[in-house]
Amino acid sequence: MAGDKGGSGRRLGVYSAGPKVKNGPPFRVCSRPARGRSGRRGMSETGGAGGPTVLVTGATGFVGRNVAGALRGARFRVRAAVRRPGAEGFADETVRISAIGSATDWNEALAGVHAVVHAAGLAHRPARARDADRELYAEVNVEGTRRLAEAAASRGIGTFVFLSSIAVNGAETDGIPFRESDEPHPVTVYGQSKALAEDAVRRVAERSGMRALILRPPLIHGPAAPGNFALLARAVGLRLPLPFGRVDNRRAYLGIDNLAGFIVDRLRGPEPAGTFILADDEQCSTARLASLIASALGRSPRLLPVPPRLLRGGLSVLRRKEMAGSILGSLEVDTARMRSTGWSPPCTLEEGIRRALRRSEGAE
C-alpha cells in the first residue's frame, strides 16, 4: 500500500450510501451536551434554520442520518447530498447528486456551505467480493473523497470532516493499542481505500489551508446499526447459544451518539485538526459485549465455554478467518488525542447499547 497513495485515473464506479434505516426518534444526547466554543475556524452556535450550513453526505445511511440529526439538534442547518429520496426527515434541505466518484459535480451541493461531513462511501460488502471490487473502492472511496475535498477547498469552505475507519491502522492488536501516529497497516481493500482517501484529504488541506478532521472509529453501535453489531444483537435476542464464554480479548467500540457528539463539538470548536481515533470509555471482550446486549434486552446471555483455539480453527475451516479475527482478536485503541480536545464520550458503552436497543424497538 505504501507507494500507491495518491493514485488516480480509475473508472467511475457505482455509489452506495450504505443501508437505509427506518425513520426513528430525533437524536438525543446521552448525557451532557457538548460545550460551545469559538475559535479561528470554529462555527458559531447560533443556528436553527439560519445557522451555519453543513453538507452531510451519506445522510440516508446509519452514520449520516444520526450525524445529521445531531447537527440539527445543535442548531446547524443541514443540507443532505443524496442520490435518492430518504433524507427529508433528517435534513433541512436536500440536493440530488450523481454517483460519487472522480467526476461528481458538487457545485450545487456546496453553494453557501460552511463545513462538510463526508460520511458516504462503499463499505459493507461480502468478503469474497472485496478484492474483485478493488477499482470500485478506489473510485468511490478514494477518488470520490478527493473530488469532494478539492471542490470544498476551491470554494473556501473552512472545515472538512472525513469519516474514515480504524481499519486504516489494521485488523488486530497484540497488547499495544492503535494510535494516530502509527504507520497505516490496512489488511482489507476497504481499509486500504480509506487510507488512500485520508492521504488525499490531507494533501488538499495542506495546499489550501482547509481545516481537515479525519475520524477513525472502530465498530459503531446504535439503533438499526448494520453489520456485526446487528448480527450479534439478533443472536442474543433469539437466545441462541454463543461460543464466547472463554473469549478474553479486548476490543474498542463507539456509540453513534458519541461519534455524532464529537463531530458537533469539533464543528463548534477551533483547532486542533488532524486525525482522531474515537472510542467509548470501555474496551471489552466479545463475551462482555454479548452480556451487555443481553442485559439491555432483559435476557441472560447463553455463552458456551468453547476454547478460542477450537473456535478459530472451526471458523478457518469454514473460510471465515475475518470473522474469527473480529470475534476472538483484540482491537484496542488509544484515545488520548481525542481527550486532549477537552471532549470525552458522554455515553458509556453500557448506556449506549441500552439506548440503542431500546430505540431500535421503538421504546424511546
C-alpha positions as CSV (number, residue, x, y, z in Angstrom):
1,M,0.0,0.0,0.0
2,A,2.9,2.4,0.5
3,G,3.7,3.9,-2.8
4,D,0.1,3.5,-4.0
5,K,-1.0,6.7,-2.3
6,G,-2.3,9.4,-4.4
7,G,-3.2,7.2,-7.4
8,S,-5.9,8.4,-9.7
9,G,-7.5,7.8,-13.1
10,R,-9.7,4.9,-12.2
11,R,-13.0,4.2,-13.9
12,L,-16.3,5.5,-12.5
13,G,-18.0,3.2,-10.1
14,V,-21.4,2.8,-8.5
15,Y,-22.1,4.7,-5.3
16,S,-23.5,3.0,-2.3
17,A,-24.6,5.2,0.6
18,G,-24.9,2.3,2.9
19,P,-28.1,0.6,4.2
20,K,-31.2,2.6,4.6
21,V,-32.8,2.8,8.1
22,K,-36.3,3.4,9.2
23,N,-37.3,6.8,10.5
24,G,-36.6,6.9,14.2
25,P,-36.8,9.3,17.1
26,P,-34.8,12.5,16.8
27,F,-31.2,12.5,18.0
28,R,-30.9,12.8,21.7
29,V,-27.7,13.5,23.6
30,C,-26.9,10.6,26.0
31,S,-25.9,12.8,28.9
32,R,-24.3,16.2,28.8
33,P,-24.3,18.3,25.6
34,A,-21.0,19.2,24.0
35,R,-20.0,22.6,25.2
36,G,-19.9,25.5,22.7
37,R,-16.6,27.3,21.9
38,S,-15.4,29.8,19.4
39,G,-12.2,30.0,17.5
40,R,-10.4,30.8,14.3
41,R,-12.1,28.1,12.3
42,G,-14.9,27.0,14.6
43,M,-18.5,27.9,13.9
44,S,-20.9,29.9,16.0
45,E,-23.6,28.2,18.0
46,T,-26.3,30.5,16.6
47,G,-28.3,28.3,14.3
48,G,-31.6,26.7,13.7
49,A,-32.8,27.4,10.1
50,G,-30.5,30.4,9.9
51,G,-27.3,28.7,11.4
52,P,-24.1,27.6,9.7
53,T,-24.9,25.2,6.8
54,V,-23.2,21.8,6.9
55,L,-23.3,19.5,3.9
56,V,-23.7,15.8,5.0
57,T,-23.1,13.0,2.5
58,G,-24.5,9.6,3.1
59,A,-27.4,11.1,5.1
60,T,-29.7,8.2,4.3
61,G,-27.3,5.7,5.9
62,F,-26.9,4.8,9.5
63,V,-24.0,7.1,10.4
64,G,-25.0,10.1,8.2
65,R,-28.6,10.1,9.4
66,N,-27.5,10.2,13.1
67,V,-24.9,12.9,12.4
68,A,-27.4,15.0,10.6
69,G,-29.9,14.7,13.5
70,A,-27.2,15.7,16.0
71,L,-26.2,18.7,13.9
72,R,-29.8,19.9,13.6
73,G,-30.2,19.4,17.4
74,A,-27.1,21.7,17.8
75,R,-28.7,24.4,15.6
76,F,-26.8,23.8,12.5
77,R,-28.5,23.9,9.2
78,V,-28.1,20.5,7.4
79,R,-28.0,20.0,3.7
80,A,-28.0,16.4,2.7
81,A,-26.4,15.2,-0.6
82,V,-28.4,12.2,-1.8
83,R,-28.9,10.1,-4.9
84,R,-32.4,9.2,-4.0
85,P,-35.1,10.4,-1.6
86,G,-34.9,9.4,2.0
87,A,-33.2,12.1,4.0
88,E,-36.1,14.5,4.2
89,G,-36.7,13.8,7.9
90,F,-33.0,14.3,8.8
91,A,-32.1,17.4,6.9
92,D,-33.3,21.0,6.4
93,E,-32.7,20.6,2.7
94,T,-31.6,18.0,0.2
95,V,-29.7,18.2,-3.1
96,R,-29.5,15.4,-5.6
97,I,-26.1,14.3,-6.8
98,S,-24.9,11.6,-9.3
99,A,-22.7,8.7,-8.4
100,I,-19.9,9.7,-6.1
101,G,-16.6,9.4,-7.8
102,S,-13.9,11.2,-9.8
103,A,-16.5,13.1,-11.9
104,T,-19.1,14.1,-9.4
105,D,-20.4,17.7,-9.8
106,W,-20.5,19.2,-6.3
107,N,-21.3,22.9,-7.3
108,E,-24.9,23.0,-6.3
109,A,-24.4,20.9,-3.1
110,L,-21.6,23.1,-1.8
111,A,-23.1,26.5,-2.5
112,G,-23.3,28.5,0.7
113,V,-21.8,25.7,2.8
114,H,-19.7,26.4,5.9
115,A,-18.5,22.8,6.5
116,V,-18.7,19.3,5.0
117,V,-19.2,16.0,6.8
118,H,-18.3,13.2,4.3
119,A,-20.0,10.0,5.7
120,A,-20.8,8.4,2.3
121,G,-18.7,5.6,0.9
122,L,-18.5,2.0,-0.1
123,A,-18.2,-0.3,3.0
124,H,-20.3,-3.3,3.9
125,R,-19.8,-5.9,1.2
126,P,-19.3,-9.6,1.2
127,A,-15.7,-10.5,1.9
128,R,-15.3,-12.6,-1.3
129,A,-16.3,-9.6,-3.4
130,R,-13.8,-7.1,-2.0
131,D,-10.7,-8.0,-4.0
132,A,-12.7,-8.1,-7.2
133,D,-14.1,-4.7,-6.4
134,R,-10.8,-3.0,-5.8
135,E,-11.3,-0.5,-8.6
136,L,-14.8,0.3,-7.3
137,Y,-13.5,1.0,-3.8
138,A,-10.8,3.2,-5.4
139,E,-13.3,5.2,-7.5
140,V,-15.9,5.7,-4.7
141,N,-13.8,5.9,-1.5
142,V,-10.6,7.4,-2.8
143,E,-11.4,9.5,-5.9
144,G,-14.8,10.4,-4.7
145,T,-13.4,11.8,-1.5
146,R,-10.6,13.6,-3.3
147,R,-13.1,15.2,-5.7
148,L,-15.3,16.4,-2.8
149,A,-12.3,17.7,-0.8
150,E,-10.9,19.6,-3.8
151,A,-14.3,21.1,-4.6
152,A,-14.8,22.2,-1.0
153,A,-11.3,23.8,-0.8
154,S,-11.9,25.6,-4.1
155,R,-15.0,27.3,-2.6
156,G,-13.1,28.3,0.6
157,I,-15.1,26.0,2.9
158,G,-13.5,26.1,6.3
159,T,-13.8,22.6,7.7
160,F,-13.9,19.1,6.1
161,V,-14.8,16.1,8.3
162,F,-14.0,12.7,6.8
163,L,-15.4,9.5,8.3
164,S,-12.5,7.0,7.8
165,S,-12.1,3.8,9.8
166,I,-9.8,2.1,12.3
167,A,-9.2,-0.4,9.5
168,V,-6.6,2.0,8.3
169,N,-4.5,1.0,11.4
170,G,-5.1,-2.7,10.9
171,A,-7.3,-5.5,12.0
172,E,-6.0,-6.7,15.3
173,T,-3.7,-5.5,18.2
174,D,-1.4,-7.6,20.3
175,G,-1.1,-5.7,23.6
176,I,-0.3,-2.3,22.1
177,P,-3.2,-0.1,21.2
178,F,-3.6,1.6,17.9
179,R,-2.6,5.3,17.8
180,E,-3.0,8.0,15.2
181,S,0.8,8.2,14.8
182,D,1.1,4.5,13.8
183,E,2.2,3.7,10.3
184,P,-1.0,2.6,8.4
185,H,-1.3,-1.1,8.0
186,P,-4.7,-1.9,6.4
187,V,-5.3,-5.5,5.6
188,T,-8.5,-5.2,3.6
189,V,-9.4,-3.5,0.3
190,Y,-11.8,-1.3,2.3
191,G,-9.1,-0.3,4.8
192,Q,-6.6,0.4,2.0
193,S,-9.1,2.6,0.2
194,K,-9.8,4.6,3.4
195,A,-6.0,5.1,4.0
196,L,-5.6,6.5,0.4
197,A,-8.6,8.7,0.9
198,E,-7.1,10.1,4.1
199,D,-3.9,10.9,2.3
200,A,-5.9,12.7,-0.4
201,V,-7.8,14.8,2.1
202,R,-4.5,15.7,3.9
203,R,-2.9,16.8,0.6
204,V,-5.8,19.0,-0.3
205,A,-5.8,20.6,3.2
206,E,-2.1,21.2,3.1
207,R,-2.4,23.0,-0.3
208,S,-5.5,25.0,0.6
209,G,-5.4,25.7,4.3
210,M,-8.8,24.0,4.7
211,R,-9.2,22.5,8.2
212,A,-9.4,18.7,7.8
213,L,-10.6,16.4,10.5
214,I,-10.1,12.7,9.8
215,L,-12.0,10.3,12.2
216,R,-11.2,6.7,12.7
217,P,-14.0,4.9,14.5
218,P,-14.0,1.2,15.4
219,L,-17.2,-0.8,15.2
220,I,-20.1,1.6,15.6
221,H,-23.2,0.6,17.6
222,G,-26.5,2.3,17.7
223,P,-30.2,1.9,16.8
224,A,-30.6,0.0,13.5
225,A,-26.8,-0.3,13.2
226,P,-25.8,-2.6,10.3
227,G,-23.1,-5.3,10.3
228,N,-21.7,-7.3,13.1
229,F,-23.4,-5.5,15.9
230,A,-26.8,-6.1,14.4
231,L,-25.9,-9.8,13.9
232,L,-24.8,-10.2,17.5
233,A,-27.8,-8.4,18.9
234,R,-30.1,-10.6,16.9
235,A,-28.4,-13.8,18.0
236,V,-28.6,-12.7,21.7
237,G,-32.2,-11.6,21.3
238,L,-33.1,-15.1,19.9
239,R,-31.3,-16.6,22.9
240,L,-29.0,-18.6,20.7
241,P,-26.1,-20.3,22.5
242,L,-22.9,-18.4,21.6
243,P,-19.4,-19.9,21.9
244,F,-17.8,-16.8,23.5
245,G,-17.7,-17.9,27.2
246,R,-13.9,-18.2,27.2
247,V,-13.1,-15.4,24.8
248,D,-10.9,-12.9,26.8
249,N,-10.0,-10.3,24.2
250,R,-10.3,-6.5,24.3
251,R,-12.0,-4.6,21.6
252,A,-12.9,-0.9,21.1
253,Y,-16.5,0.2,20.2
254,L,-18.1,3.5,19.5
255,G,-21.7,4.6,20.1
256,I,-23.3,6.5,17.3
257,D,-24.3,9.2,19.8
258,N,-20.7,9.7,20.8
259,L,-19.5,9.9,17.2
260,A,-22.1,12.5,16.4
261,G,-21.4,14.4,19.6
262,F,-17.7,14.6,18.8
263,I,-18.4,15.9,15.3
264,V,-20.7,18.6,16.7
265,D,-18.1,19.6,19.3
266,R,-15.3,19.8,16.6
267,L,-17.5,22.0,14.3
268,R,-18.2,24.3,17.2
269,G,-14.6,24.5,18.3
270,P,-11.3,25.7,16.9
271,E,-8.1,23.7,16.3
272,P,-6.8,21.1,16.6
273,A,-7.5,19.5,13.3
274,G,-5.9,16.3,12.1
275,T,-6.6,12.6,12.7
276,F,-8.6,11.3,15.7
277,I,-9.2,7.7,16.8
278,L,-12.5,7.6,18.6
279,A,-13.9,5.0,21.0
280,D,-16.3,4.6,24.0
281,D,-15.0,4.7,27.6
282,E,-14.8,0.9,27.9
283,Q,-12.9,-1.6,25.7
284,C,-14.1,-5.1,26.4
285,S,-14.2,-8.7,25.4
286,T,-16.7,-10.2,22.9
287,A,-18.2,-12.1,25.8
288,R,-18.7,-8.9,27.8
289,L,-20.3,-7.2,24.8
290,A,-22.8,-10.1,24.4
291,S,-23.6,-9.8,28.1
292,L,-24.2,-6.1,27.8
293,I,-26.6,-6.7,24.9
294,A,-28.4,-9.4,26.8
295,S,-28.8,-7.2,29.8
296,A,-30.2,-4.4,27.6
297,L,-32.7,-6.8,26.2
298,G,-33.7,-8.1,29.7
299,R,-32.2,-11.6,29.0
300,S,-29.5,-13.8,30.4
301,P,-26.6,-14.5,28.0
302,R,-26.1,-18.0,26.8
303,L,-22.3,-18.2,26.5
304,L,-20.7,-21.6,25.9
305,P,-17.1,-22.2,27.2
306,V,-15.7,-23.2,23.9
307,P,-11.8,-22.9,23.8
308,P,-10.9,-20.0,21.5
309,R,-8.3,-22.1,19.6
310,L,-11.0,-24.6,18.7
311,L,-13.4,-21.8,17.7
312,R,-10.8,-20.2,15.5
313,G,-10.0,-23.5,13.8
314,G,-13.6,-24.1,13.1
315,L,-14.1,-20.7,11.5
316,S,-10.9,-21.1,9.5
317,V,-12.3,-24.4,8.1
318,L,-15.4,-22.5,7.1
319,R,-13.3,-19.8,5.4
320,R,-14.3,-17.2,8.0
321,K,-10.9,-16.0,9.1
322,E,-12.0,-12.4,9.1
323,M,-14.9,-13.3,11.3
324,A,-12.6,-15.2,13.6
325,G,-10.5,-12.1,14.0
326,S,-13.4,-9.9,14.8
327,I,-14.7,-12.3,17.4
328,L,-11.5,-13.6,19.0
329,G,-8.9,-11.0,18.3
330,S,-8.2,-7.8,20.2
331,L,-8.6,-4.3,18.8
332,E,-7.5,-1.8,21.4
333,V,-7.1,1.9,20.7
334,D,-5.5,4.9,22.4
335,T,-8.0,7.8,22.7
336,A,-5.5,10.3,24.3
337,R,-5.7,12.6,21.3
338,M,-9.5,12.6,21.3
339,R,-9.5,13.5,25.0
340,S,-6.8,16.2,24.5
341,T,-9.5,18.3,22.9
342,G,-11.3,18.6,26.2
343,W,-14.1,16.3,25.0
344,S,-15.0,12.9,26.4
345,P,-17.7,10.4,25.4
346,P,-21.0,11.4,27.2
347,C,-22.4,7.9,26.8
348,T,-20.8,4.9,28.4
349,L,-20.6,1.7,26.4
350,E,-23.3,0.1,28.6
351,E,-25.6,3.1,28.3
352,G,-25.1,3.4,24.6
353,I,-26.0,-0.2,24.0
354,R,-29.1,0.0,26.2
355,R,-30.3,3.1,24.4
356,A,-29.5,1.7,21.0
357,L,-31.6,-1.5,21.5
358,R,-34.5,0.4,23.2
359,R,-34.6,2.9,20.4
360,S,-34.4,0.1,17.8
361,E,-37.5,-1.4,19.4
362,G,-39.3,2.0,19.5
363,A,-39.3,2.2,23.3
364,E,-38.0,5.7,23.3
